Amino acid sequence: MADALKDIMLKITDDNPATRGQKLWVMFALSVFLVATLNWYAMVREPQIVKVEDLIQHKNEVVLVEGEVISWIEDRYGNGEDRVDLVIEDDTGVIQVRWYSTGKVPPIGTNVTAMGDVVDWNGRFYMQATGSGALYWEADDLPVLERVSLSDLAIAPQDYVDKIVTVNGFISESVSPDAVYTSAYITDHPGNAAHQMQLLIQSARGEDLGWLEADSKIEVSGMLSYQETSLRWALRTQGPDILKDTSYEPQINRLDWSNEATWSYESGSKVILAGTLNITDGVWTLIGPTGGSICVIPTVEDMTYASEQNLSGTVFDAQGRLMWSDDKNTWCIDANQGMGQNLVDPMSALTMQAMLSADPASMLESPNTHYTINTFMKYAFEPLDTEGYFVDSQTYTFGQTSIAMTFPGPRTEWIESGQGIVADVTIAWDDEDMRMRLMVNSYNLTGSPPPPSTLLWDDGATQWGYSKNQFVLIDGKAAQHDDGWYLERPGSEQSIKLNVRLNAIGTDSLHENQSLTWHGRLRQIEHPTDLALVFTLDEADALDEDEDRLADSFEDATGFNSNTEDSDGDGINDREEMENGTGPNNENS
């Protein structure tokens, strides 16, 4: 064989003109043979199995990785892409596998073999796999589930680390079938829970499984992990892995017109709200007793029934899913179960923080992706402020979730602390502060901010500092000094500067030398002569809830009713009666 090959090579390299044509044919045949051999080798050669820590040495090569699936999320950006991002762990590290043209997704805890191309993106390595055969596992590779209770996890959570556990409980909020990431809680009781654990749901449940209602009884299989950012344990699971107990029907909550600020807590949930139904040109609006309104999106059957029964102008119990309307920039009750046009279920600040914590680099890869977030202002936001924080609760609670944000520009009005807000945001990296930041593109205020907090003179400056820039209530006497009005604590030298509003009643002759409850925005400024910071009360005036121009404290002390402007119902308001020497306790009234 060696001699025959030697003869062929001699003929190819021979310069004899008589054999030149033969040499060309031989060279052509040899090249075809070599190409075919290389192609055959490429097809039959199996990619080698590589440890995760060694992938850096195989950039742009197709390799195999064997490990355990510890996380996956389907269609991460919600654009309908047939892609699943998996995190696979072996005994040397973890690697993200971006799987396109996917097949059946393995449960968390499954030992799989993944085949894909090693990609280096700006120093960040991941594997890119394509086709249903890119992931392989057998029945023996599926995880063994351990059934536990929330009490078991509460007593010794560390005993279940890296184990797949199954837990029964009640979910704290509604989950949309297309929500790719949700942060909720699983509790042992739908109302008065003894135990609760954060539940991080990755990947959408899918339209075939539908909505998962708040307070539904569920069975969850997932992996326990410690959240370093929030210093607590969480159960990570996948949307399709949550089973619903259909024998238990959660109660539908009834909204209250007087607590509109709390409606956002029911975002995505089924609700009921009573009011007067107004139908104009096919547009349904539910009007409350004090004039507030909410849009109603009826089904086709509802519209037919309303036309037949002439429901416009009648008292109506609207039932549906509370959703945010991008078209109307307001909350709507959708009888179509949240499937109406241009309706979204805004994510909470807690869910947004969970997304940022779980995979911040991937979030930054799509800076043009828009998210709708339902949240609250952490601090009072001055008109010229552009940077602040969103939080997940209206008032301060232990463990409150905060996210840094930037507004598009200054405004003409304050946004109060605790004010509800629905914002369209994108995610950016803040080089100066070295952290993620939400960039607010547009926003709408929802509900009302919390009522003013009451300050006590004995609380001290530190406690008062928590209420800085907020509206507060404080008792005292107004006294005029050389440099303006001050609110003084009776029997003490304590006082704060008053910047009274136009036509204030607290400084008129009728309220002179009276101890009253004052209302205003607490501010902190530099003292004009001393090296100190002092408090002032801006937009200040005596509290007058019924707006009859008599201070509430004064009315309560003199026998008037501070809840109505005409205490005795004779058609003359209380201020006029006081000035005329009449009133509810006077025979001349």
C-alpha positions as CSV (number, residue, x, y, z in Angstrom):
1,M,0.0,0.0,0.0
2,A,2.8,2.3,0.8
3,D,4.6,1.5,-2.5
4,A,1.4,2.2,-4.5
5,L,0.9,5.6,-2.7
6,K,4.6,6.4,-3.4
7,D,4.1,5.6,-7.1
8,I,1.1,8.0,-7.2
9,M,3.0,10.8,-5.6
10,L,6.0,10.3,-7.9
11,K,3.7,10.6,-10.9
12,I,2.1,13.7,-9.6
13,T,5.5,15.4,-9.0
14,D,7.0,14.2,-12.3
15,D,7.6,16.9,-14.8
16,N,7.3,14.7,-17.9
17,P,4.9,16.5,-20.4
18,A,3.6,13.2,-21.6
19,T,2.0,12.5,-18.2
20,R,0.8,16.0,-17.4
21,G,-2.9,15.3,-18.2
22,Q,-2.9,12.2,-16.1
23,K,-1.4,14.1,-13.2
24,L,-4.3,16.6,-13.3
25,W,-6.9,13.8,-13.1
26,V,-5.0,12.1,-10.2
27,M,-4.8,15.4,-8.3
28,F,-8.5,16.0,-8.8
29,A,-9.5,12.5,-7.6
30,L,-7.2,12.9,-4.6
31,S,-8.7,16.2,-3.6
32,V,-12.3,14.7,-3.8
33,F,-11.2,11.8,-1.7
34,L,-9.7,14.1,1.0
35,V,-12.7,16.4,1.2
36,A,-15.1,13.4,1.5
37,T,-12.9,11.9,4.2
38,L,-12.9,15.1,6.2
39,N,-16.7,15.5,5.9
40,W,-17.2,11.9,7.0
41,Y,-14.9,12.5,10.0
42,A,-16.8,15.7,10.9
43,M,-20.1,13.8,10.8
44,V,-19.1,10.8,12.9
45,R,-16.9,12.6,15.3
46,E,-18.7,13.1,18.7
47,P,-18.1,16.4,20.4
48,Q,-16.1,15.9,23.6
49,I,-17.6,16.3,27.1
50,V,-16.2,19.4,28.7
51,K,-16.3,20.5,32.3
52,V,-17.8,24.0,32.8
53,E,-14.6,25.4,34.2
54,D,-12.8,24.4,31.0
55,L,-15.3,25.9,28.5
56,I,-13.1,29.0,28.2
57,Q,-10.6,26.8,26.3
58,H,-13.2,25.8,23.7
59,K,-14.5,29.1,22.4
60,N,-16.4,28.7,19.1
61,E,-16.3,24.9,19.4
62,V,-19.3,22.5,19.7
63,V,-19.0,20.6,22.9
64,L,-21.0,18.5,25.4
65,V,-21.7,19.5,29.0
66,E,-23.2,17.2,31.5
67,G,-24.9,18.6,34.6
68,E,-28.0,19.4,36.6
69,V,-30.7,21.9,35.4
70,I,-31.0,24.4,38.3
71,S,-33.1,27.0,36.5
72,W,-34.8,27.7,33.2
73,I,-37.0,30.5,31.7
74,E,-38.9,30.3,28.4
75,D,-39.2,33.3,26.1
76,R,-37.4,35.6,28.5
77,Y,-38.4,38.9,26.8
78,G,-41.9,37.9,25.9
79,N,-41.5,38.4,22.2
80,G,-42.7,35.0,21.1
81,E,-39.2,33.6,20.5
82,D,-38.8,29.8,20.5
83,R,-36.0,30.0,23.0
84,V,-35.4,28.7,26.5
85,D,-32.5,29.9,28.7
86,L,-31.3,27.1,31.1
87,V,-28.7,27.2,33.8
88,I,-26.8,23.9,34.0
89,E,-24.5,23.1,36.9
90,D,-21.7,20.5,37.2
91,D,-19.2,20.0,40.0
92,T,-17.0,22.8,38.6
93,G,-19.4,25.6,37.9
94,V,-22.5,26.8,36.1
95,I,-23.2,27.8,32.4
96,Q,-26.1,29.4,30.7
97,V,-27.5,27.4,27.7
98,R,-29.5,29.4,25.2
99,W,-31.6,26.8,23.5
100,Y,-33.3,27.7,20.2
101,S,-35.9,25.6,18.2
102,T,-36.6,23.8,21.5
103,G,-38.2,20.6,22.4
104,K,-39.6,19.3,25.8
105,V,-38.0,21.3,28.7
106,P,-36.7,19.1,31.5
107,P,-37.9,19.7,35.1
108,I,-35.6,21.5,37.6
109,G,-33.1,19.0,39.1
110,T,-32.9,16.8,35.9
111,N,-29.4,15.6,35.0
112,V,-29.0,16.4,31.3
113,T,-26.4,16.4,28.5
114,A,-26.4,19.6,26.5
115,M,-24.7,20.0,23.1
116,G,-23.9,23.5,21.8
117,D,-21.5,26.1,20.6
118,V,-19.4,27.9,23.2
119,V,-19.9,31.7,22.7
120,D,-17.8,34.5,24.2
121,W,-19.7,37.8,24.5
122,N,-17.6,40.5,25.9
123,G,-15.9,38.1,28.3
124,R,-19.2,36.4,29.3
125,F,-19.4,32.8,28.2
126,Y,-22.6,30.9,27.4
127,M,-23.6,27.9,25.2
128,Q,-25.8,28.3,22.2
129,A,-27.8,25.1,21.3
130,T,-30.3,24.5,18.5
131,G,-32.8,21.8,17.9
132,S,-34.9,19.5,20.0
133,G,-32.0,17.0,20.2
134,A,-29.6,19.5,21.8
135,L,-30.7,18.4,25.3
136,Y,-30.8,14.8,26.2
137,W,-31.8,12.9,29.4
138,E,-33.3,9.6,30.4
139,A,-35.9,8.5,33.0
140,D,-33.2,7.8,35.6
141,D,-32.0,11.4,35.3
142,L,-35.3,12.9,36.5
143,P,-35.2,14.4,40.0
144,V,-36.5,12.6,43.1
145,L,-39.0,14.9,44.8
146,E,-39.2,15.2,48.6
147,R,-42.6,16.3,49.9
148,V,-42.3,18.9,52.8
149,S,-44.5,21.5,54.6
150,L,-43.8,25.2,55.0
151,S,-43.3,24.4,58.7
152,D,-40.5,22.0,57.8
153,L,-38.8,24.6,55.7
154,A,-39.2,27.2,58.4
155,I,-37.5,25.1,61.1
156,A,-34.5,24.0,59.1
157,P,-34.3,25.5,55.6
158,Q,-30.6,24.6,55.2
159,D,-31.5,20.9,55.3
160,Y,-33.2,21.2,51.9
161,V,-30.6,23.2,50.0
162,D,-29.9,21.7,46.5
163,K,-32.9,19.4,46.9
164,I,-36.1,19.4,44.9
165,V,-39.0,19.8,47.3
166,T,-42.8,19.7,46.8
167,V,-44.9,22.1,49.0
168,N,-48.6,22.7,49.3
169,G,-49.9,26.2,50.1
170,F,-51.7,29.3,48.9
171,I,-50.3,31.8,46.4
172,S,-50.4,35.4,47.4
173,E,-51.1,37.0,44.0
174,S,-52.5,36.3,40.6
175,V,-50.2,35.0,37.9
176,S,-50.8,35.8,34.2
177,P,-50.4,32.8,31.8
178,D,-47.7,34.8,29.8
179,A,-45.8,36.3,32.8
180,V,-42.2,35.1,32.3
181,Y,-41.1,36.1,35.8
182,T,-43.2,36.6,39.0
183,S,-42.3,37.1,42.6
184,A,-45.1,36.1,45.0
185,Y,-45.4,34.3,48.3
186,I,-46.7,30.8,49.2
187,T,-48.4,30.7,52.5
188,D,-50.1,28.1,54.8
189,H,-53.3,30.0,55.0
190,P,-55.0,32.4,52.4
191,G,-55.7,35.0,55.0
192,N,-54.1,34.7,58.4
193,A,-50.8,32.9,57.5
194,A,-48.5,31.4,60.2
195,H,-45.7,30.9,57.6
196,Q,-44.9,32.4,54.2
197,M,-42.0,32.0,51.8
198,Q,-41.0,34.0,48.8
199,L,-41.9,32.1,45.6
200,L,-39.9,33.0,42.5
201,I,-41.7,31.8,39.3
202,Q,-39.6,31.6,36.2
203,S,-41.1,30.9,32.8
204,A,-44.7,31.5,31.7
205,R,-47.4,28.9,32.6
206,G,-48.8,29.1,29.1
207,E,-52.3,29.9,27.7
208,D,-53.5,26.3,28.1
209,L,-53.0,26.5,31.9
210,G,-54.6,30.0,32.1
211,W,-54.5,32.4,35.0
212,L,-53.5,31.4,38.5
213,E,-55.7,33.3,40.8
214,A,-54.5,35.0,44.0
215,D,-55.2,32.8,47.1
216,S,-55.4,29.7,44.9
217,K,-54.4,26.4,46.6
218,I,-51.4,25.1,44.8
219,E,-48.7,22.4,44.8
220,V,-45.3,23.6,43.9
221,S,-42.1,21.7,43.1
222,G,-38.9,23.6,43.1
223,M,-35.5,24.3,44.6
224,L,-34.8,26.2,47.8
225,S,-32.2,29.0,47.6
226,Y,-30.9,31.8,49.8
227,Q,-31.4,35.3,48.5
228,E,-28.4,37.3,49.5
229,T,-29.8,40.6,48.4
230,S,-32.9,40.3,50.6
231,L,-31.4,38.1,53.3
232,R,-34.2,35.5,53.1
233,W,-35.0,32.0,51.7
234,A,-37.0,31.6,48.5
235,L,-38.4,28.7,46.5
236,R,-37.6,28.8,42.8
237,T,-40.0,27.0,40.5
238,Q,-41.2,27.1,36.9
239,G,-44.7,28.2,35.8
240,P,-45.7,24.9,34.3
241,D,-44.6,23.0,37.4
242,I,-47.3,24.7,39.6
243,L,-50.4,22.5,40.0
244,K,-53.7,24.1,41.0
245,D,-56.2,22.4,43.4
246,T,-59.4,22.8,41.5
247,S,-61.5,21.7,44.5
248,Y,-60.7,25.0,46.3
249,E,-62.1,28.3,44.9
250,P,-60.5,31.5,46.1
251,Q,-62.7,34.3,47.2
252,I,-63.2,37.3,44.9
253,N,-62.3,40.5,46.6
254,R,-64.7,43.5,46.6
255,L,-63.0,46.9,45.9
256,D,-63.9,49.9,48.1
257,W,-64.3,53.3,46.5
258,S,-62.9,55.0,49.6
259,N,-59.7,53.0,49.4
260,E,-58.8,53.6,45.7
261,A,-55.1,53.9,46.7
262,T,-55.1,50.2,47.6
263,W,-56.6,49.0,44.3
264,S,-53.2,48.4,42.8
265,Y,-52.6,45.6,45.3
266,E,-55.3,43.7,43.4
267,S,-53.7,44.1,40.1
268,G,-54.4,41.1,37.9
269,S,-56.9,39.6,40.4
270,K,-60.6,39.1,39.9
271,V,-62.5,41.8,41.7
272,I,-66.1,43.1,42.2
273,L,-67.0,46.8,42.4
274,A,-70.5,48.3,42.7
275,G,-71.4,51.7,41.2
276,T,-73.6,53.5,38.7
277,L,-73.1,52.2,35.2
278,N,-72.8,54.8,32.4
279,I,-72.8,53.6,28.8
280,T,-72.0,56.3,26.2
281,D,-71.3,55.4,22.6
282,G,-70.4,51.8,23.7
283,V,-68.0,52.9,26.3
284,W,-68.7,51.6,29.8
285,T,-67.8,53.6,32.9
286,L,-68.6,52.7,36.5
287,I,-69.1,55.8,38.7
288,G,-68.7,55.7,42.5
289,P,-70.7,57.5,45.2
290,T,-68.2,60.4,45.4
291,G,-67.8,60.9,41.7
292,G,-64.8,58.6,41.1
293,S,-64.9,56.3,38.1
294,I,-63.3,53.3,36.6
295,C,-63.6,51.9,33.1
296,V,-65.3,48.6,32.5
297,I,-64.6,46.3,29.5
298,P,-67.6,44.1,28.9
299,T,-67.9,40.8,27.0
300,V,-70.0,40.6,23.9
301,E,-72.7,38.9,26.0
302,D,-72.6,41.7,28.5
303,M,-73.1,44.3,25.8
304,T,-76.1,42.4,24.4
305,Y,-77.7,42.0,27.8
306,A,-77.1,45.7,28.7
307,S,-78.8,46.8,25.5
308,E,-81.8,44.5,26.1
309,Q,-82.2,45.5,29.8
310,N,-81.2,49.2,29.4
311,L,-78.6,49.0,32.1
312,S,-77.1,52.5,31.6
313,G,-77.8,54.6,34.6
314,T,-78.6,51.7,36.9
315,V,-76.6,50.4,39.9
316,F,-74.4,47.7,38.6
317,D,-72.0,45.1,40.2
318,A,-69.0,44.9,37.8
319,Q,-67.0,41.7,38.0
320,G,-63.8,41.0,36.2
321,R,-60.0,41.2,36.3
322,L,-58.4,44.4,37.4
323,M,-56.0,45.4,34.7
324,W,-54.2,48.6,33.6
325,S,-55.3,50.1,30.3
326,D,-52.5,51.5,28.1
327,D,-55.1,53.3,26.0
328,K,-57.0,55.0,28.8
329,N,-54.0,55.3,31.3
330,T,-56.3,54.1,34.1
331,W,-57.4,50.9,35.8
332,C,-60.1,48.8,34.2
333,I,-62.3,45.9,35.2
334,D,-62.1,43.5,32.3
335,A,-64.9,40.9,32.1
336,N,-62.8,39.2,29.4
337,Q,-60.5,37.8,32.1
338,G,-57.7,40.2,31.3
339,M,-57.6,39.4,27.6
340,G,-59.0,42.7,26.4
341,Q,-57.0,44.8,23.9
342,N,-54.0,46.8,25.2
343,L,-54.4,45.6,28.8
344,V,-51.4,44.7,30.9
345,D,-51.0,43.3,34.4
346,P,-48.2,45.6,35.8
347,M,-45.4,43.8,37.7
348,S,-44.7,44.9,41.3
349,A,-41.5,46.5,42.5
350,L,-40.8,43.2,44.3
351,T,-41.0,41.2,41.0
352,M,-38.8,43.7,39.2
353,Q,-36.2,43.5,41.9
354,A,-36.3,39.7,41.8
355,M,-35.7,39.8,38.0
356,L,-32.8,42.2,38.4
357,S,-31.3,40.0,41.2
358,A,-31.7,36.7,39.3
359,D,-30.0,37.6,36.1
360,P,-28.9,41.3,35.9
361,A,-26.5,40.8,32.9
362,S,-29.3,39.4,30.7
363,M,-31.6,42.3,31.7
364,L,-28.9,44.8,30.5
365,E,-28.6,43.0,27.2
366,S,-32.0,44.3,26.2
367,P,-31.9,48.0,27.2
368,N,-34.8,48.8,24.8
369,T,-37.2,46.3,26.4
370,H,-40.1,48.1,28.1
371,Y,-41.7,46.9,31.3
372,T,-44.9,48.2,33.0
373,I,-44.4,48.4,36.8
374,N,-47.0,49.0,39.5
375,T,-45.3,50.7,42.4
376,F,-45.2,53.5,45.0
377,M,-42.9,56.5,45.6
378,K,-40.5,56.0,48.5
379,Y,-39.9,59.6,49.3
380,A,-41.7,62.8,48.5
381,F,-40.5,63.9,45.0
382,E,-39.9,67.6,44.5
383,P,-40.8,69.1,41.1
384,L,-37.1,69.5,40.2
385,D,-36.1,66.0,41.4
386,T,-35.2,63.5,38.7
387,E,-33.7,60.6,40.7
388,G,-35.4,58.7,43.5
389,Y,-36.7,55.3,44.5
390,F,-39.7,53.0,43.9
391,V,-41.0,50.7,46.6
392,D,-43.4,47.8,46.8
393,S,-45.7,49.1,49.6
394,Q,-47.4,52.4,50.2
395,T,-46.1,52.9,53.8
396,Y,-42.9,51.7,55.3
397,T,-42.6,48.0,56.2
398,F,-39.7,45.9,57.4
399,G,-37.9,44.5,54.3
400,Q,-39.4,47.0,51.9
401,T,-38.2,46.6,48.4
402,S,-36.5,49.6,46.9
403,I,-35.4,50.2,43.3
404,A,-33.4,53.3,42.1
405,M,-35.2,55.2,39.2
406,T,-34.7,58.2,37.1
407,F,-37.6,60.4,35.8
408,P,-37.4,61.9,32.3
409,G,-37.3,65.5,33.6
410,P,-38.7,68.0,36.2
411,R,-42.4,68.5,36.7
412,T,-44.6,71.3,38.0
413,E,-46.1,69.4,40.9
414,W,-44.8,67.3,43.9
415,I,-45.3,63.6,43.9
416,E,-46.1,62.6,47.5
417,S,-44.4,59.8,49.4
418,G,-46.5,56.6,49.1
419,Q,-48.3,57.9,46.0
420,G,-49.3,55.0,43.7
421,I,-47.8,55.1,40.3
422,V,-47.9,52.9,37.1
423,A,-44.8,53.5,35.0
424,D,-43.4,52.4,31.7
425,V,-39.7,51.7,32.3
426,T,-36.5,50.5,30.7
427,I,-33.4,49.2,32.5
428,A,-30.0,50.9,32.4
429,W,-26.6,50.7,34.2
430,D,-25.7,53.6,36.4
431,D,-21.9,54.0,36.0
432,E,-21.7,56.7,38.8
433,D,-23.5,54.7,41.5
434,M,-22.5,51.3,40.1
435,R,-26.0,49.8,40.1
436,M,-29.0,49.0,38.0
437,R,-31.5,51.9,37.5
438,L,-35.0,52.1,36.1
439,M,-35.4,54.8,33.4
440,V,-39.0,56.1,33.5
441,N,-40.4,56.8,30.0
442,S,-44.0,57.7,31.0
443,Y,-46.1,57.4,34.2
444,N,-49.6,57.8,35.6
445,L,-50.5,58.5,39.3
446,T,-53.0,56.1,40.8
447,G,-55.1,56.4,43.9
448,S,-54.1,58.8,46.7
449,P,-51.1,59.1,48.9
450,P,-51.3,58.1,52.6
451,P,-52.8,60.7,55.0
452,P,-50.4,63.1,56.8
453,S,-48.6,61.6,59.7
454,T,-48.9,63.2,63.2
455,L,-45.7,64.7,64.7
456,L,-45.1,65.0,68.4
457,W,-42.8,67.6,69.9
458,D,-41.2,64.9,72.1
459,D,-40.3,62.8,69.1
460,G,-37.1,64.7,68.4
461,A,-35.3,65.8,65.3
462,T,-34.2,62.2,64.3
463,Q,-37.8,61.0,64.2
464,W,-39.0,64.1,62.5
465,G,-36.3,63.5,59.8
466,Y,-38.3,60.5,58.6
467,S,-41.1,62.8,57.6
468,K,-39.0,65.3,55.8
469,N,-40.7,66.7,52.7
470,Q,-44.0,65.1,53.6
471,F,-47.3,66.6,54.7
472,V,-47.6,66.3,58.5
473,L,-49.9,67.3,61.4
474,I,-48.6,69.0,64.5
475,D,-50.3,70.8,67.4
476,G,-49.2,74.3,68.6
477,K,-49.9,78.0,68.8
478,A,-49.0,80.4,66.0
479,A,-47.0,83.4,67.1
480,Q,-45.7,86.3,65.0
481,H,-42.0,87.2,65.5
482,D,-39.9,89.9,63.8
483,D,-39.0,87.5,61.0
484,G,-42.4,86.0,60.5
485,W,-44.8,83.4,61.9
486,Y,-43.7,80.5,64.2
487,L,-45.5,77.5,65.6
488,E,-44.7,77.2,69.3
489,R,-45.2,74.4,71.7
490,P,-47.2,75.8,74.6
491,G,-45.2,76.1,77.8
492,S,-41.9,75.5,76.0
493,E,-39.3,77.2,73.9
494,Q,-39.6,74.7,71.1
495,S,-40.9,76.2,67.8
496,I,-40.6,75.8,64.0
497,K,-40.9,78.4,61.3
498,L,-44.3,78.7,59.5
499,N,-44.4,79.6,55.9
500,V,-48.2,80.1,55.8
501,R,-50.2,79.7,52.6
502,L,-52.2,82.5,51.1
503,N,-55.4,83.4,53.0
504,A,-54.5,81.1,55.8
505,I,-57.1,80.9,58.6
506,G,-54.7,79.9,61.4
507,T,-53.2,83.4,61.6
508,D,-56.5,85.4,61.4
509,S,-58.0,87.2,64.4
510,L,-60.6,84.6,65.0
511,H,-58.0,81.9,65.8
512,E,-55.5,84.2,67.5
513,N,-53.8,82.7,70.6
514,Q,-55.5,79.3,70.0
515,S,-53.8,76.0,70.2
516,L,-54.6,74.3,66.9
517,T,-53.7,71.3,64.8
518,W,-51.6,72.6,61.9
519,H,-51.1,71.0,58.5
520,G,-48.2,71.6,56.1
521,R,-45.1,70.2,54.4
522,L,-42.2,69.6,56.7
523,R,-39.0,70.9,55.3
524,Q,-35.4,71.2,56.5
525,I,-33.4,74.3,55.7
526,E,-30.2,76.0,56.8
527,H,-30.5,78.5,59.6
528,P,-29.7,82.1,58.3
529,T,-27.2,82.8,61.1
530,D,-26.4,79.7,63.0
531,L,-24.5,76.7,61.6
532,A,-27.5,74.4,61.9
533,L,-30.4,72.8,60.0
534,V,-33.9,73.8,61.2
535,F,-37.4,72.6,60.4
536,T,-40.0,74.7,58.7
537,L,-43.7,74.0,57.9
538,D,-44.4,75.1,54.3
539,E,-47.9,75.7,52.8
540,A,-48.9,75.8,56.4
541,D,-52.4,76.4,57.8
542,A,-54.7,75.2,60.6
543,L,-56.4,71.9,59.7
544,D,-59.9,72.5,58.3
545,E,-61.3,69.2,56.9
546,D,-64.8,70.5,56.2
547,E,-63.4,73.7,54.6
548,D,-65.7,76.1,56.5
549,R,-62.7,78.3,57.4
550,L,-63.0,77.3,61.0
551,A,-60.1,75.2,62.3
552,D,-61.1,71.7,63.3
553,S,-59.5,72.0,66.8
554,F,-61.4,75.3,67.3
555,E,-64.7,73.8,66.2
556,D,-64.3,70.8,68.5
557,A,-63.5,73.1,71.5
558,T,-66.5,75.4,70.9
559,G,-69.2,72.8,70.2
560,F,-69.3,73.0,66.3
561,N,-69.1,69.9,64.2
562,S,-65.7,69.8,62.4
563,N,-67.1,67.3,59.8
564,T,-69.6,69.6,58.2
565,E,-69.6,73.3,57.3
566,D,-73.1,73.8,58.7
567,S,-73.2,72.2,62.1
568,D,-76.9,73.0,62.9
569,G,-78.2,72.7,59.3
570,D,-79.8,76.1,59.2
571,G,-78.2,77.1,55.9
572,I,-75.6,79.4,57.4
573,N,-72.0,78.1,57.5
574,D,-70.2,77.8,60.7
575,R,-67.7,80.6,60.1
576,E,-70.4,83.1,59.5
577,E,-72.3,81.9,62.6
578,M,-69.1,82.3,64.7
579,E,-68.5,85.8,63.4
580,N,-72.2,86.7,64.1
581,G,-72.1,85.3,67.6
582,T,-74.5,82.5,66.8
583,G,-74.0,78.8,66.5
584,P,-75.3,75.3,67.5
585,N,-75.1,76.2,71.3
586,N,-76.6,79.7,71.0
587,E,-80.3,80.4,71.2
588,N,-80.0,83.1,68.6
589,S,-78.8,80.6,66.0
